[in-house]
Amino acid sequence: MKRFAPFFVCLLMLSSCNGLSVAAAYHAADKATYEAIAPEYEAYVQADEKLDAASKASRMRTLATWKMRLEAQQK
């Protein structure tokens, strides 16, 4: 029983936290990451002459779906 004591203490502490949301924290972190990376990545993709049209389109779809997921989570 003693070996489970730390688990129960943590569970008790977490159950008493109001407004703590792992999903909200993940969304905020993901949005910050998107805002930091997406503009530079998009510029890189558009400027890279080694990428053909299909490769550029695929990478742009990746950014678009990432943005769509962020917007869907915001609702």
C-alpha positions as CSV (number, residue, x, y, z in Angstrom):
1,M,0.0,0.0,0.0
2,K,2.8,2.4,0.8
3,R,4.2,2.1,-2.7
4,F,1.0,3.5,-4.1
5,A,1.0,6.5,-1.7
6,P,2.8,8.9,-4.1
7,F,0.3,7.9,-6.8
8,F,-2.7,8.7,-4.6
9,V,-1.1,12.0,-3.5
10,C,-0.7,13.0,-7.1
11,L,-4.2,12.0,-8.0
12,L,-5.6,14.0,-5.1
13,M,-3.6,17.0,-6.1
14,L,-4.7,16.8,-9.8
15,S,-8.3,16.3,-8.8
16,S,-8.3,19.5,-6.8
17,C,-6.9,21.6,-9.7
18,N,-9.5,23.8,-11.3
19,G,-9.1,24.8,-14.9
20,L,-6.2,22.5,-15.5
21,S,-6.6,21.1,-19.0
22,V,-3.9,19.1,-20.8
23,A,-5.9,19.5,-24.1
24,A,-5.9,23.3,-23.7
25,A,-2.1,23.4,-22.9
26,Y,-1.4,21.1,-25.9
27,H,-3.5,23.3,-28.2
28,A,-1.7,26.5,-27.0
29,A,1.7,24.9,-27.5
30,D,0.7,23.5,-30.9
31,K,-0.6,27.0,-32.0
32,A,2.6,28.7,-30.8
33,T,4.6,26.1,-32.7
34,Y,2.6,26.7,-35.8
35,E,2.9,30.4,-35.6
36,A,6.6,30.2,-35.2
37,I,7.3,27.6,-37.9
38,A,4.6,27.9,-40.6
39,P,5.5,31.3,-42.1
40,E,9.2,30.5,-42.5
41,Y,8.4,26.9,-43.7
42,E,6.0,28.3,-46.3
43,A,8.6,30.8,-47.6
44,Y,11.2,28.0,-47.8
45,V,8.8,25.7,-49.8
46,Q,7.8,28.5,-52.2
47,A,11.5,29.5,-52.8
48,D,13.0,26.0,-53.1
49,E,13.7,25.5,-56.8
50,K,14.6,21.8,-56.2
51,L,11.0,21.0,-55.3
52,D,8.6,20.2,-58.1
53,A,5.0,21.4,-58.1
54,A,3.6,18.2,-56.5
55,S,6.2,18.3,-53.7
56,K,5.3,22.0,-53.0
57,A,1.6,21.2,-53.1
58,S,2.1,18.4,-50.6
59,R,4.0,20.5,-48.2
60,M,1.5,23.3,-48.5
61,R,-1.3,20.8,-47.7
62,T,0.5,19.8,-44.6
63,L,0.5,23.4,-43.4
64,A,-3.1,23.8,-44.4
65,T,-4.2,20.7,-42.5
66,W,-2.2,21.7,-39.4
67,K,-4.0,25.1,-39.5
68,M,-7.4,23.4,-39.9
69,R,-6.7,21.2,-36.9
70,L,-5.8,24.2,-34.8
71,E,-8.9,26.0,-35.9
72,A,-11.1,23.0,-35.2
73,Q,-9.7,22.7,-31.7
74,Q,-10.4,26.3,-31.0
75,K,-14.2,25.9,-31.3
